[in-house]
């Protein structure tokens, strides 16, 4: 009938299809893509999770026959056990399911030991410290459900109950919306299996392997997927954590499997975390975490000149020195690799927090609230990109307030610097002659380096390393890294993310060196 209402969720979704709905205008109804996403989510959360939990129940039950026997005794006590193999099975209701206390405990224990999803996440809404660990606003916090469920502090009859000591479906307002249905569904199926004349038996060859990430599932494993190492590096790229469950009869096989897996070499992704400065009228200045992969630099000398490796070591030592202050200037024409090197440098710094001021907030450093905000991050490194407008000579430039230079002077070696121990890195493209002389003073400026084009020899070597056709034999004058990578990738846009090249420097006061400036490469690469 035309007016008949949909009787299930799938029918309801299909009935809401609007072929004209799109992202450009707000229309009622759902697009095909949105319906597909909703149905896929229902399949994953409503089917895969339950079937996986049942697999774990069978796995644990097969290794604990006494548990199965006790469950059947409880069912017999409540007159819910199938008698004499008759086809009739007593019906289940919400009331008699609720009365099956032991069966419910078994169901919960399965999900405690093997939560279907091993991880959940939350985003910090403000800066805080938990167990001496600094957590910044905007950071994503990964929560290991298995670790929480098995924490010894909350196990045992005499332990204090904690509402979040058992959260297989997550906790708080973001907990699984269907957890009550899932509990009922899982318990009903488990009880139905136990009602019948079914006993799960352990098999001699059964070895369960639990891999991290995604849904966790038991399986008989030796090498079920015929895994083969990467043909180029002869290594595996697959997982980082594994648990092996076995019974005494399978100890030898489990040991063999463990020895095989223990030979796998881990290659963690090398990333650094920056605290990016943000600002709005309501919250003022605050930070938001961004992750950044370390760029692959074949050879610092090849990218930035023969002397640059020494400069890098000096700069790294100074930046990581405790309670140190000072300003570092990294400058040069666009395309010479300032940003690319900066990404590399940041991943090398292990001991200090990194506070990044993006180009669109550079001028906001003159606002009254910036220094009080920065005082929350002492002994850190402040990275300012596209700093031209705030470091120009205060006498020659009058279109911006002098407060920006004054702030930098105070942070670098003024009274505030003595209290905060702040290192500052500025990137820019303008000529260093236009920089405020006070910032260039010996003792305040610890390193100044100008990035420049590659020599013909290094440019040709780079072409060979990158496998560029012709090996750069047609290069007869200095060339920037951007131009070299344009040859490799067919587009100059590749280097807009910051690939580097460098040259010349000079040293100041036992500290590192000096160079000149121009406009900084966009920090686009910081968001990759």
C-alpha positions in Angstrom: 0.0 0.0 0.0 1.2 3.5 -0.8 0.8 4.9 2.7 2.3 1.9 4.4 5.2 2.9 6.7 8.6 1.1 6.4 8.8 -1.8 8.9 12.6 -2.0 9.3 15.6 0.3 9.2 16.7 -0.7 5.7 13.3 0.0 4.2 13.3 3.3 6.1 16.7 4.3 4.6 15.7 3.3 1.1 12.4 5.3 1.4 14.4 8.4 2.3 16.5 8.2 -0.9 16.6 11.6 -2.8 18.4 11.3 -6.1 18.8 15.1 -6.2 20.4 15.4 -2.8 24.1 16.5 -3.1 26.8 18.3 -1.1 26.2 21.7 -2.8 22.7 22.4 -1.4 20.8 21.2 1.6 17.9 19.0 0.6 15.8 16.6 2.5 16.6 12.9 2.1 19.7 10.9 1.7 22.0 10.3 -1.3 22.9 6.8 -2.5 26.3 7.2 -1.0 24.9 8.1 2.4 22.6 5.1 2.4 25.4 2.8 1.4 27.5 4.1 4.3 24.7 3.6 6.8 24.0 0.0 5.6 27.7 -0.8 5.7 28.0 0.5 9.2 25.0 -1.6 10.3 26.6 -4.7 8.7 29.9 -4.1 10.5 28.5 -3.1 13.9 25.4 -5.4 13.9 26.8 -8.6 12.4 30.6 -8.7 12.4 31.0 -7.7 16.0 28.4 -10.2 17.3 29.8 -13.1 15.3 33.3 -12.3 16.4 32.2 -12.2 20.1 30.5 -15.6 19.6 33.7 -17.0 18.1 35.5 -15.9 21.2 32.9 -17.5 23.4 33.3 -20.8 21.6 37.0 -20.5 21.9 37.0 -19.9 25.7 34.2 -22.3 26.3 36.0 -25.1 24.5 39.0 -24.7 26.9 36.8 -24.5 30.0 34.3 -27.4 29.9 33.4 -26.8 33.5 32.1 -23.4 32.6 29.8 -24.9 30.0 28.6 -27.5 32.6 27.8 -24.8 35.1 25.8 -22.8 32.6 23.7 -25.8 31.7 23.1 -26.4 35.4 21.8 -22.9 35.8 19.5 -23.4 32.8 18.3 -26.7 34.3 17.5 -24.9 37.5 15.3 -22.4 35.7 13.7 -25.1 33.6 15.2 -23.7 30.4 17.3 -26.7 29.3 16.2 -28.9 26.4 15.1 -32.3 27.8 15.9 -35.7 26.3 17.0 -34.2 23.0 13.4 -33.1 22.3 12.9 -30.6 19.5 11.0 -28.4 21.9 13.2 -25.7 23.5 11.7 -23.6 26.3 11.1 -20.0 25.1 13.3 -17.2 26.3 11.9 -14.0 27.6 13.5 -10.8 29.0 12.6 -11.9 32.5 14.1 -15.4 32.4 17.2 -14.0 30.6 17.6 -11.5 33.4 17.4 -14.3 36.0 20.4 -16.2 34.4 23.1 -14.5 36.4 25.9 -16.9 35.7 25.2 -16.9 31.9 25.3 -13.1 32.0 28.6 -13.2 33.9 30.1 -15.6 31.3 28.9 -13.3 28.5 30.6 -10.3 30.1 33.7 -12.2 30.8 34.1 -13.0 27.1 34.0 -9.4 26.2 36.2 -8.4 29.1 39.0 -10.8 27.9 38.4 -10.2 24.2 36.7 -6.9 23.4 35.7 -6.9 19.7 37.4 -3.6 19.1 40.7 -3.2 20.9 40.8 0.6 20.8 38.6 3.6 21.1 39.6 7.3 21.1 38.7 10.6 22.5 39.9 14.2 21.7 41.1 16.4 24.5 39.0 19.6 24.9 41.6 21.3 27.1 45.2 21.1 28.3 45.7 18.8 31.3 48.2 16.5 33.0 47.4 12.8 33.7 49.9 10.8 35.7 52.6 13.3 34.9 51.8 13.0 31.1 51.0 16.3 29.4 47.9 16.2 27.3 47.2 19.2 25.0 43.9 20.4 23.7 43.1 18.8 20.3 45.2 15.7 20.9 43.6 12.3 20.1 43.8 9.9 23.0 43.8 6.2 22.2 42.2 4.1 24.9 43.1 0.4 25.0 39.9 -1.4 26.1 41.7 -4.7 26.8 44.1 -3.0 29.1 41.3 -1.4 31.1 39.3 -4.5 31.2 42.2 -6.6 32.6 43.7 -4.0 35.0 44.6 -5.9 38.2 43.5 -2.9 40.4 39.9 -3.7 39.7 40.0 -7.5 39.6 38.9 -9.9 42.4 36.0 -10.1 44.7 37.5 -7.7 47.2 38.3 -4.9 44.7 36.5 -1.6 44.7 34.1 -1.3 41.8 34.8 1.3 39.3 32.1 2.2 36.7 34.7 2.3 33.9 36.7 -0.8 34.8 34.7 -2.8 32.3 33.9 -0.9 29.1 33.9 -3.3 26.1 31.5 -0.9 24.3 33.4 2.3 25.3 32.2 4.7 28.0 30.6 8.1 28.4 28.3 9.9 25.9 30.3 8.4 23.0 29.7 4.8 24.1 28.3 2.4 21.5 24.7 3.4 20.9 23.6 -0.2 20.4 25.3 -1.8 23.4 22.1 -2.7 25.2 20.8 -4.5 22.1 24.2 -6.1 21.6 24.3 -7.5 25.2 20.8 -8.9 24.8 21.5 -10.4 21.4 24.8 -12.0 22.4 23.4 -13.4 25.7 20.3 -14.8 23.9 22.4 -16.6 21.3 24.8 -18.0 23.9 22.0 -19.2 26.1 20.2 -20.8 23.0 23.4 -22.8 22.2 23.7 -23.9 25.9 20.0 -24.9 26.0 20.6 -27.6 23.4 22.7 -30.7 23.7 25.8 -28.9 22.5 29.2 -29.1 24.1 32.2 -27.2 22.6 35.4 -29.3 22.8 39.0 -28.2 22.4 40.9 -29.7 19.5 44.6 -30.6 19.7 45.6 -28.3 16.8 43.8 -25.3 18.1 46.0 -22.2 18.4 44.4 -18.8 18.7 46.3 -15.7 17.5 45.2 -12.2 18.3 46.5 -9.3 16.2 46.0 -5.7 17.1 43.9 -3.3 15.2 40.4 -3.7 13.8 38.2 -6.6 14.8 40.0 -9.3 16.9 39.2 -12.8 15.9 40.5 -16.3 16.9 41.7 -18.6 14.2 43.9 -21.6 13.6 47.1 -20.1 12.5 50.5 -21.2 11.2 50.7 -18.8 8.3 47.0 -18.7 7.1 47.5 -16.0 4.5 50.8 -17.4 3.2 52.5 -14.1 4.2 55.6 -13.3 2.2 58.2 -10.7 3.0 58.6 -7.6 0.9 60.6 -8.7 -2.1 62.8 -5.6 -2.1 63.6 -5.4 1.6 63.0 -9.0 2.6 60.9 -8.0 5.6 57.3 -8.1 6.7 55.1 -5.1 7.0 52.0 -6.2 8.8 51.3 -5.9 12.6 53.0 -4.7 15.8 51.4 -6.8 18.6 50.3 -10.4 18.7 48.9 -12.7 21.5 49.0 -16.4 21.2 46.4 -18.5 23.1 47.0 -22.2 23.4 46.4 -25.3 25.6 49.2 -27.5 27.0 48.9 -29.9 24.1 49.7 -27.2 21.6 52.6 -25.6 23.4 55.2 -26.8 20.8 53.2 -25.4 17.9 52.6 -22.2 19.8 56.3 -21.8 20.6 57.2 -22.4 16.9 54.7 -19.8 15.8 56.0 -17.3 18.4 59.6 -17.8 17.3 58.6 -17.2 13.7 56.7 -14.0 14.6 59.5 -12.7 16.9 61.8 -12.5 13.9 59.5 -9.9 12.3 61.2 -6.5 12.5 59.1 -3.5 13.4 59.4 -0.3 11.3 57.4 2.4 13.2 56.4 5.5 11.2 58.7 8.3 12.3 56.5 11.3 13.2 56.8 14.4 15.4 54.0 16.1 17.2 53.7 19.9 16.9 51.5 22.1 19.1 50.0 24.5 16.5 48.9 27.8 17.9 45.2 28.6 17.3 43.2 31.7 18.3 39.5 32.6 18.5 37.5 35.3 20.3 36.0 32.9 22.8 39.1 30.9 23.8 41.9 33.2 23.0 45.2 31.4 22.2 45.4 27.7 22.6 47.2 24.8 20.9 46.1 21.9 18.7 48.3 18.9 18.0 49.3 18.0 14.5 51.4 15.0 13.4 54.2 15.3 10.8 56.2 12.5 9.1 59.9 12.9 8.8 60.9 13.6 5.2 63.4 11.3 3.5 66.6 13.1 3.1 69.2 11.0 1.3 72.2 13.0 2.5 72.3 16.4 4.2 75.5 17.3 2.4 73.9 16.5 -0.9 70.7 18.5 -0.2 72.3 21.5 1.4 76.0 21.6 0.7 79.2 20.1 2.1 79.3 22.1 5.3 75.6 21.7 6.3 76.0 18.5 8.2 78.1 20.2 10.8 75.7 23.1 10.9 72.8 20.7 11.5 74.6 19.0 14.4 75.4 22.4 16.0 71.8 23.6 15.6 70.4 20.4 17.0 72.7 20.5 20.0 71.8 24.1 20.8 68.0 23.6 20.4 68.1 20.6 22.8 70.2 22.3 25.4 68.2 22.6 28.6 67.3 26.2 29.8 68.8 27.7 26.6 67.6 30.8 24.8 68.2 32.4 21.4 67.0 33.0 17.9 67.7 30.9 14.8 67.1 32.4 11.3 66.6 30.1 8.4 66.1 32.0 5.2 66.6 31.9 1.4 64.8 32.0 -1.9 61.6 29.9 -2.3 62.3 26.4 -3.4 65.6 26.0 -1.6 64.3 23.7 1.0 63.8 25.6 4.2 60.5 24.0 5.2 61.7 20.5 4.1 64.7 20.8 6.3 62.7 22.2 9.2 60.4 19.1 9.1 63.5 17.0 9.2 65.0 19.0 12.1 61.8 18.8 14.1 61.7 15.0 13.9 65.3 15.0 15.3 64.3 17.0 18.4 63.3 14.6 21.2 63.6 16.6 24.4 61.5 19.7 24.0 57.9 20.7 23.1 57.5 22.4 19.7 55.1 25.4 19.4 54.3 26.2 15.8 52.9 29.6 14.8 51.3 29.2 11.3 51.7 32.1 8.8 48.1 33.3 9.2 48.7 33.9 13.0 52.1 35.5 12.8 50.8 39.0 13.2 48.6 37.9 16.2 51.8 37.5 18.2 51.5 41.3 18.9 48.2 40.7 20.8 48.4 41.2 24.6 47.3 37.6 25.2 50.2 35.9 23.3 52.9 36.1 25.9 50.7 34.9 28.8 49.7 32.0 26.6 53.4 31.2 25.7 54.3 31.2 29.4 52.3 28.0 29.7 55.0 26.3 27.6 58.4 27.1 29.2 61.7 25.5 27.9 60.1 24.9 24.5 60.9 25.8 20.9 58.8 28.4 19.2 58.7 28.0 15.4 57.5 31.0 13.4 57.0 30.6 9.7 56.9 33.5 7.2 58.2 35.8 9.9 59.1 38.8 7.6 56.5 41.1 8.9 57.4 40.8 12.5 61.2 40.9 12.3 61.7 43.9 9.9 63.6 46.9 11.1 61.4 48.9 13.4 62.8 52.2 12.1 62.3 51.4 8.5 58.9 49.7 8.9 56.0 51.5 10.6 53.0 49.7 9.2 53.1 47.1 12.0 53.4 47.7 15.8 56.8 47.4 17.3 55.5 45.0 19.9 56.3 41.9 17.8 60.1 42.6 17.8 59.9 43.6 21.4 58.3 40.3 22.3 61.0 38.4 20.4 63.8 40.4 22.2 62.2 39.8 25.5 61.8 36.0 24.8 65.3 35.6 23.5 67.4 37.2 26.2 65.3 39.6 28.2 63.8 39.0 31.7 61.1 36.8 30.2 63.7 34.8 28.4 65.5 34.1 31.8 62.3 32.7 33.1 61.0 30.8 30.1 64.2 29.6 28.4 62.6 29.9 25.0 64.4 29.0 21.7 62.9 30.6 18.6 63.2 29.5 15.0 62.1 32.0 12.3 61.9 31.2 8.6 61.5 34.0 6.0 62.4 35.0 2.4 63.4 38.6 2.7 67.0 39.9 2.7 68.6 39.8 6.1 69.6 43.5 5.7 66.0 44.4 6.3 65.8 42.6 9.7 65.8 44.6 12.9 69.4 45.0 14.0 68.6 44.2 17.6 67.6 40.6 16.5 71.0 40.2 14.8 73.1 41.0 17.9 75.8 38.5 18.9 74.6 36.3 21.7 71.0 36.7 20.8 71.2 35.3 17.3 72.6 31.8 17.7 72.4 30.6 14.1 71.7 32.3 10.8 71.7 30.2 7.7 70.9 31.0 4.1 69.5 28.3 1.9 70.6 28.6 -1.7 70.7 26.7 -4.9 72.6 23.4 -5.3 76.0 23.5 -7.0 76.1 21.9 -10.5 78.0 18.9 -9.0 75.5 18.3 -6.2 72.6 18.9 -8.6 73.8 16.1 -10.9 74.4 13.8 -8.0 70.9 14.4 -6.8 69.5 13.6 -10.3 71.4 10.3 -10.2 70.1 9.5 -6.7 66.5 10.2 -7.8 66.8 8.3 -11.0 66.1 11.3 -13.2 66.6 10.6 -16.9 69.9 12.0 -18.2 71.4 12.1 -14.7 71.4 15.9 -14.9 74.1 16.1 -17.5 72.3 19.1 -19.0 72.7 21.1 -15.8 75.4 23.7 -16.2 74.6 26.3 -13.5 73.3 26.2 -9.9 69.7 24.9 -9.6 67.2 24.7 -6.8 65.8 21.5 -5.3 62.4 22.6 -6.5 63.6 22.5 -10.1 65.2 19.1 -9.6 62.1 17.6 -8.1 60.0 19.2 -10.9 62.1 17.1 -13.3 61.3 14.0 -11.4 57.7 14.6 -10.7 56.8 16.7 -13.7 55.4 19.5 -11.6 56.9 22.3 -9.5 54.0 21.9 -7.1 55.7 18.9 -5.6 58.2 21.2 -3.9 55.6 23.6 -2.7 55.4 21.2 0.2 58.9 22.1 1.1 61.9 20.3 -0.4 65.2 21.6 0.5 68.5 22.7 -0.6 71.0 24.8 1.2 74.3 26.6 1.2 76.5 29.1 3.1 76.5 29.9 6.8 78.5 31.7 9.4 79.0 31.2 13.1 78.3 33.5 16.0 79.8 33.3 19.5 80.7 29.6 19.8 77.1 29.0 18.8 76.4 28.1 15.1 76.2 30.2 12.0 74.7 32.9 10.0 73.0 33.4 6.6 70.5 35.4 4.7 66.7 35.3 4.1 63.9 35.5 1.6 60.3 34.2 1.7 59.7 30.9 3.5 58.3 27.8 1.9 54.7 27.2 3.1 54.4 24.8 6.0 52.0 22.7 4.0 54.2 19.7 4.7 53.5 20.0 8.4 50.0 18.8 7.9 50.9 15.7 5.9 
